Amino acid sequence: MFQTYNNAAIVSQLKHAIETKKLHHANLISSGPGEDGLPLGLTVARLLLCENNTDCGTCKGCTRVNKLEHPDLTLTFPVVSGGASGTSDDYIKEFRSALISNRFLDPESWQQQISTKNQQLQIPIKEIQNLQHKLSLTAAEGKNRVLLLWMPEQIKPVASNKLLKLIEEPLPNTYIILISHRKNRLLPTVLSRCAPWHCRPLSSDSFNKELSSETSATAKLLEMVYAPNLGAAITARQSPETTQIEGFASWMRTCYKGNPVEITEVVNELSSLPKEGLKTLIYRAQHFLERGFYHNVQATEGSATDLGAINVQKLSNSVLPRGAQTITSALGSCLRDLERNVHVKTSITHTSYELHKAFRGLV
């Protein structure tokens, strides 16, 4: 069941709006990545498609929504190029599997699962063109039709106006649920035509409940490194290799030593990664260092800080207070360079030497 953790009040408000038939036909749920956005959107879908109108969780309608197989639930989500139809239908099986195993699925975890090359997530124009046809079909169960569109900010600009038309011309008993992690990227006209629902960030309690099967030390470390992105923490627990800890560890060791030959070697390795994979590694490195080093990692149980490839506690000892800001700014600048298509090797090399100076306090 797609339960939310920190937004029970919004669930109650939405339930009341549905019961009183006052739910707007277009709703925009905004949340941080890996937080309550997707679970909340699916809760709304279940409320609209429940045979008992109560989100009972046991009727045929609720069961089908929980399996993401309800015939009146249309799922649209960002994909990478290369599929047969060029729409999310090409990846529907993978998406169902990913979301059922991790209801807080975050964009990076999804991209890592389906991307094999230097590909970016996007919702192509063909996807939006097909939605009008899909939503015009008669509801299979004779009730409501629900469109759940994850990350509308990934819609190509040329297709945004088609989404706007879809919202402006509602079909009977059809509800559109947009789930955005960066709503500032949406057209103002789209924002103005949707009922807004803002999710509260997840708290430590949410991590403790979701990771209750883990040791307290491991749960604390996952919360410290990934919060409030619970989806990323679940991915790290399920598939440690997706966290890119090995690549991060090798890079950090090399930067600490500062050997020019070794830095050149690791720069060559990093620059050979797909661009999106490299951006993810740098983002994770930045987040990992900030959360791990600046949130009292020394108070965390030693066994929890040993990730195999790297020991967080030992590495944190090498970060001097005056170098902390340099680490954050260096990695942030590197990410901006990649966004602007600056030469990859040049940017990574400069960043590596900046990190070396930060580790050694040479700032």
TAKACOR-V643313 format. One record per residue. RES is the residue in one small letter. OMEGA is omega in degrees with one decimal (999 if undefined). Layout:
res={RES RES}
omega={OMEGA OMEGA}
This chain:
res={m f q t y n n a a i v s q l k h a i e t k k l h h a n l i s s g p g e d g l p l g l t v a r l l l c e n n t d c g t c k g c t r v n k l e h p d l t l t f p v v s g g a s g t s d d y i k e f r s a l i s n r f l d p e s w q q q i s t k n q q l q i p i k e i q n l q h k l s l t a a e g k n r v l l l w m p e q i k p v a s n k l l k l i e e p l p n t y i i l i s h r k n r l l p t v l s r c a p w h c r p l s s d s f n k e l s s e t s a t a k l l e m v y a p n l g a a i t a r q s p e t t q i e g f a s w m r t c y k g n p v e i t e v v n e l s s l p k e g l k t l i y r a q h f l e r g f y h n v q a t e g s a t d l g a i n v q k l s n s v l p r g a q t i t s a l g s c l r d l e r n v h v k t s i t h t s y e l h k a f r g l v}
omega={-174.9 -177.5 173.3 -176.8 -169.0 -176.3 179.0 -179.3 179.0 177.8 179.4 179.7 179.3 179.1 178.6 179.9 179.3 -179.2 -178.7 178.8 179.3 178.9 178.5 -177.3 179.1 -176.0 179.1 176.7 179.3 179.0 173.0 177.7 178.9 -179.5 -169.2 -174.8 -178.7 177.2 179.9 178.6 179.8 173.9 176.7 178.8 179.8 177.4 -177.7 -175.1 179.4 -179.5 -178.8 179.5 -176.0 -170.9 -175.7 178.5 -175.8 -178.9 -178.7 -179.0 -179.7 -179.6 179.6 177.6 179.3 177.5 -178.1 -176.8 -179.8 -176.6 -179.7 175.5 178.3 -178.9 175.6 -174.6 -178.6 -179.7 173.8 -178.5 175.9 179.7 -176.4 -176.7 -178.4 178.9 -179.6 176.8 -179.7 -174.4 -174.2 179.5 179.6 -178.7 177.8 -179.3 -178.1 -175.9 177.5 179.7 180.0 -174.5 176.4 -176.4 179.5 -175.4 -177.3 178.7 179.3 -179.4 179.9 -177.1 -173.1 -176.2 178.5 -179.0 178.6 -173.9 178.7 176.6 178.2 171.6 -173.4 -178.5 -179.5 178.6 -178.5 178.4 -178.2 -176.1 179.8 179.2 -178.3 -176.4 -179.9 -180.0 178.1 -179.8 -176.7 -178.2 177.0 -177.7 -179.6 168.3 -176.6 171.8 174.5 -175.9 -178.3 177.9 176.7 177.5 179.0 177.0 177.8 -176.9 -177.2 -178.1 -175.9 179.7 176.5 175.2 179.0 179.0 179.1 179.9 -175.8 -178.2 -175.6 175.7 -177.9 176.3 179.2 -176.9 179.9 179.2 176.8 178.1 -173.4 173.5 178.8 -173.6 177.6 178.9 -179.0 177.0 176.7 180.0 176.2 179.6 -174.8 -176.3 179.4 173.2 -175.0 174.5 -174.5 -179.8 172.4 178.0 177.9 -178.2 177.1 179.3 179.5 178.5 -178.8 179.9 -176.9 -176.3 -175.9 179.8 178.9 173.8 -178.2 -179.2 179.6 178.9 -179.5 -180.0 178.6 177.5 -177.9 -175.3 -170.2 -174.7 5.2 -177.6 -178.8 178.7 179.0 178.9 178.5 177.5 179.7 178.8 -176.9 -175.9 -176.2 -177.0 -178.6 178.2 -180.0 -179.1 -179.2 179.7 177.5 -177.5 -179.5 -179.6 -178.4 179.3 -178.8 178.9 179.9 -179.3 177.2 178.4 -175.5 -179.2 -179.7 177.2 178.1 -179.4 -178.4 176.0 177.9 179.2 -178.3 -177.6 178.4 178.9 171.1 -174.2 -178.6 177.5 178.3 177.9 178.7 179.8 -179.3 178.1 179.1 178.2 179.7 -178.9 -179.3 -179.5 -178.9 -177.9 -176.3 -173.9 -171.9 179.0 171.5 177.8 -179.5 -179.9 -179.8 -179.1 -174.4 -178.3 -178.9 -177.8 179.2 -178.3 179.0 -179.4 -176.0 176.5 -174.7 -176.7 179.5 -179.0 -178.9 178.2 -176.3 -179.7 177.8 -177.9 -176.9 178.6 -175.2 -178.7 179.2 178.4 -179.2 -177.1 -179.2 180.0 176.7 178.1 179.1 178.0 179.2 176.7 -179.0 177.3 -178.6 178.3 171.7 -178.8 -171.1 -176.9 179.3 -178.2 -178.7 179.0 178.5 -179.7 -179.1 179.9 174.9 178.0 177.5 178.8 179.2 179.5 -176.6 179.5 -177.5 -178.1 999}
